[in-house]
Amino acid sequence: MSSSETRSGLIDAAARRPVAGRMYQRFAIKCADLPGGFDLVLPDGSVQRFGNGTKAFNLVVNDSRTLQAFATLDQNTVAESYFAGDFDIEGDMLSALRIRAALGDRHPLLAVWRTIQPLLLGQSRLNKRVISQHYDRDSAFFLQFLDPNVPIYTQAMYQGDNEPFSDAALRKFAYCFDRLRLKPGDHILEIGPGWGAWMKYASDRGVKCTGISISRHSLNYLDEIAKSGCYDWELIFADLLEYTADRKYDAIVIMGIIEHLPQYGQVLRRLMSILKPGGRIFLDGASQKNTKEFSSVIIKHIFPGNHKLLVLHEFLKAVSETPLQVEEIFDDRHSYHLTFRQWALNLERNRSFIVEQFGELDYRRFRLYLWGFSHNMAIADSGCHRMILYYPGEH
């Protein structure tokens, strides 16, 4: 069947569904041009084929609200319909996420609210509020999708697509340790130490570790690890923007946290105030092309507040206005695609436990979030960069 015949058939099918009407016809037309095919399976068992090529997945409709949601052509409305269980996605999630190309994501009021929030609450207070919404949950939830041996919540460094995650993550740690020129007896600061994987690695090599975080759950979890593993960690509840120290550190590590610190100039000045001259900073994060790009689904359901992905050119401009020097920088987009893919597969493998312990909603939200970023990285809608910054001077 030709593309025009397929499109005509979809329009006819849409016209017979008054619940969606004209808007649903528009969705049907857009889906007719998507690469790869999928089936829309209705509650009565009838099936409508969409797209071109071999079928890769099914959209299984559980409630009529699904068609109404798709008729809006809005990403957040469709996502919320999925979160509510109105439809299920069976099959290849990366292919299913191509549907986003048929949907818009214009939410001007949300964009305005992102700007107003830090003015009303203050950035540090806002940080504490929004970080707690994402991270302050039982660590067992995150450990259902993070690697059990190296539970880092940031990209690994893959050499091959099928490499075990733990190997790729330990390669990243070795890179970080080497490029920061660490040695036994050095004292480092990690901002947002998460579940302690990097601090374990550094401590086992004779490095003294201090971690600061505004997640109570993370600090409590780390305290238990330190006690059971006899690690001499200093753990501090503090926002970086408010943190002051009576010492200067040999190095600073910021793995996957810069997305929560969008005030680049202020952040860099704070880092220099607590870093020894001659010291280095490891920094990495998911990135985007400009500050105007944001996903309403992520902002409303995963990372609220005014946090944003790293905007590389803006960050490097801020670095250029300080004494800091960029020693090296790498594009890790493909590695982050593989990382998110592995996390999503882990989550799906542990679905029964997650739903039983934490509920269907959290499972669905994180399933869409993890696969969504894997897809973004695969098609270069999002990026990822890591770098080493050097603070000139002598120890």
N, C-alpha and C positions, 0 to 999 in steps of 0.2 A: 504494500500500500504506500502511495506517495505521501510526502509530508503534508501537502495541501489536503489530501483525502483524510489523513489522520486528524488534521486540525478541524476539518469540517465535521467529522464524526464526533469530536469532543465538544464542539459547539452545540451540536444537536442534542448530545447527552446532557450537557449542562442546561440547555433550555428546558428540558423535561424535569428539572429539579428546581421548583419555585422557591425552595428555602434559600438558595444562594442567588438565583436570578442573574442579573447582568454582571455583577462583580465576579461570580463564580465562572462565568464564561471567559472573563479576562484571565483568570488563573489557569483555566483549561488551555487556553491558547498559549500562554507562556510556557506551560509544562510540556506542550507538544514539541517545543524546540529544544528541550533539555537533552544533553547527551546521556545515553543510557536509559533504559526503560524501567518502569515500575508499575505495579498494580495497585489500584485503589479498591480495597475489598470492603463492601458495604455490609451493614448488619443483616440484610436479607440474603447474603451470600453472593450477590451479583458482583461482577468484577469489571472495572474499567481500566484499560491499559493507557498509560501516559508515556510520553517521551519517545526517544528513538533508540534502537538497538536492543541488545539482550537484557531481559529483566534482571535487575540487581537487588531489588527489595520490594516489600509490600508495605503499604500504609493500610492498616486494618482499623476501620472506623467502628468505634464502640458507642458513639453518641452523635446525634444529629448536629450538635454544636461544632463538631469537627468541620463540616462543610461551611458553616457560618464563619468559623475562624479563618479558613483558607480563603474565603471570599473577601476578607478584609485586605488581603495582600500585604499583611503586616507581620514581620518576623516575631515580634514580642507576643502578639495575639495568638499566633500559631504555636509558639513555644509554651505559652500558658495553657493552651488546650492540651498539649502533650503532657505537661506536668499534672494536669487534672485527670489524666487517664482517658480522655475523650478518644484518643487513637493510640495505636501502638506502631512501632517501626520494627519490622522483621527483615533481617538480611544485612546487607553491607551498609553500615552507617555512613561511611565516607561518601558513598554514592547518594545516599538519602539526603545528605546535607547540600547537595547541589540544588535542591529545591529553593534554597535561600536566594539563588539568582533570580527567582521569579517573584520575590517578596521585597518590599521596601522596609526602611527602618528610620523613618522621620519622626522624631519626638522632640520638638523644639522646647516644650515646657520642661522636659527632663534635662535638656542641655542647660537651660537657665537655672534650674534647681542645683545642678552640679556646681555652677559658678557661685551661687548664693550661699550654699551650705557652709563653706569655710569662713565666710564673712560673718555669718550669724553665730557659729559655734566656736570659731578659732580652729586652726588646722590641727593642733595637737589633740584637742578634745574630739574633733571629728574622727581623727585617726583611731583613737581608742574605741570609739563607738563602732566604726565600720569593721575594724579588724576583729573585734569580738564577735561580730555577726558571722564572719566566715570561719575564723580559726578556733574560737572558744567553744568547741564541741568535743565530745569524747574522742581522744586520740585514736581509739580503735576504729573509728569511722575512716580517718585518713589512711590508716595502715591497712585497710582493705584494698586500696588501690596503689599506694606507694610500694616501692620495692621492700620486702621484709628484711633484706640484708643491708641495703643502703637507702634508707627512707628520706631522700631529698625531694623537695617540692620545687624543683627547677630542672633544667635540661641536663642530661648526661652528654658525654662526648663520644659518639658512635664512630667506629671505623667501618662497620658493615651493617646493612639493614637488619640482619638476623642475629646480631650479637646480643648476648644476654645483657639486660639492663645493668646489673651489678658491675659487670666488667667495664661498661662504658662510663658508669658513675665513678668508679675508682680511678679510671684514667683522668677524669676531670679533677679529682682530688689531687692526684699526682702532679698534674699540670699546675694547679693552684699553688701547691706547696713549693714546687720548683720555681715558678715565676715570681713568687713573693720572696724568694731567697730565704726561706725560713730555716732555722737551725734550733737544736735543743737549747732551751733557756729563753727563747724569744717569747714575748707576750703579745697575743693578738686579740682583737675585738671582732666578734661576729655579730652583725646586726640582723636580728631575726633568725636565731639558730634552729628553729623548727623542732625536729625530733632528734637532734644531736649527732647526725651522721658525720658531718664535717669536723665537729669538735672532737669526736672520738678519734678520727683519723689523725688530727693534729696532735692530740694529747698522747696518743700511742707513740708519737715520734718526738716526745720531749718538749712540746710547746705548751706554754701556759695559756689557757683560754678563758676569756670573759665573754658572756653573751648578754645582749640586751634585747628585750622584747616587750610588746604591750599585749601579749596573749598570756593570760594567767594559766590557761590549760597547758600551753607549751612549757612555761617555766616549771610548773608542777611536775610535768612529765620528765623534764630534763633533770630536775632535782632527784627524782627516783633513780634515774639512770646513773647519775653521779654517785649516789650512795651505794648502789648495788655494784657498780664497776670501779669504785674507789677512785673516781676522777675528782681532781681538785679544781672544779669549775666555779667561777664567780658568776652568779646569775642575777640580773638586775631588771626590775620592772621599770622601764623608762622608754619614752619616745626619743628617737634620735634628735629631733629638733629641740628638745629640752635637756638633753643629756650633757652633763659636764663631768670631767674626771680629774682626779688629783695626780694623774700620770699621763704619759704619752705612750701610745702603742707602737710596736715594731711594724705591725701590718693590720689592715682592716679588711674583712671579708663581708661582701654583700651579695649573697646568692639569691636571686629571684625576689628581691625586696624593693628595688628601685621603682617598680611599678606602683608602690604605695608611697613614694616620696617624690611627688612631681615638682617640688620647689627646688630646682636643680642648684641655683646659686646658693641658697641658704644651706642646702645639704652639703655642698662641697666646702663651704666655709666651716661648717661644723666638723666635717671630717678632718680638715687641716688643723683644727684647734686641738684635736686629740691624737694626731699622728706625728711620730717623730720625723723631723727632717731626714731625708734619706730612706724613709719608709715607703711602702707600696700599698695600693688598694686593688683588690680583685672585685670586679663588679660585673654582673650579668643580668639580663632580663629580656622578657618578650618585648618586641618593639612594634611600632607602627609609623606611618609616614608623617602624620601631623596630629595636632592636638584635637582637631575637630572630629576625628574618627573615633567612634565608640559604639559599642553594641548595647542597645537598650536591654537585651536579655541579661547580659553580664552585669550591667549596672544595677538592674532591679532585683536580680535573683542570685548573683554570685559574689560580686565585689561592689558593694554600694559606695556612696560618697563620690569624691572627685578624683579618685585614683585613676591612673591611665597607664597604658603601655609606654615603654621608653620611646621617646621621640629623639632619634639619634642626633640629628643635626642640631637640635636645640640643646641637647646635653653637651655636645662637643663645643658649641659656642660658649656655654657656661664654663666649661673647662678652660677654654682659651682666655677667659677673663681672670684666671687664677694662676698661681705659679705651677700648678699641677701639669704634668706632661703625660700624654698618652704613649706608653711604650709599645703596646701592640693591641690590635683589635681584630676580632674574628666574627664571621657570620655563622651562627649555629642553627639557622632555621631548619635545615633538614634533621638535625639531631633532635630539635624540639618536636618536630612532627613525629619522629619515632618514639620520643619520650611520652608524649600525650597518647599516642596509639597504644603503647604498652600499659599505661595507667588505665585507659578505657577498657582494655581487654581484662585487666586485673579486676576492675570494678564489676564487669559483667560476669566474670567467673565466680565472684563472691556475692552475687545478687541476693540469693536466698538469705544469707546472714544479714546483709545490709537492710533489706526490707523488714526482716523480723525485728532487728534491733533499733533501727533508725527511721523506718517508714518508707513507703513507696515514693513519696514526694522527693525526699533527699536523693534517693537512687536515681529518679528520672532527671532531676536537676543536674546532678553531677555527670550522668551519662551524656546528656546533651552538651554540657560544658566541655568535658574532656574530648569527646569526639569532635566537637565544634572547633576547638583550637587545633587539634590534629589536622582537620580539614583546612583551616586557615593557613597553617604553616605549609601544607602541601601545595596550595594554590597561590602562595605568597601574598595573601591578604594581611597576614601578620608576619613579623620576622623575629629574630632573636640575635642578640649580640653579647659577646663577653669581651672584657678588656682588662688591661693592667694599667693603672695610673701610678705615676712616680712623683713623689714630693721631693724636689731637689734639696740637697744639703747633705751634711755628714751626721752620722750617729754621734 
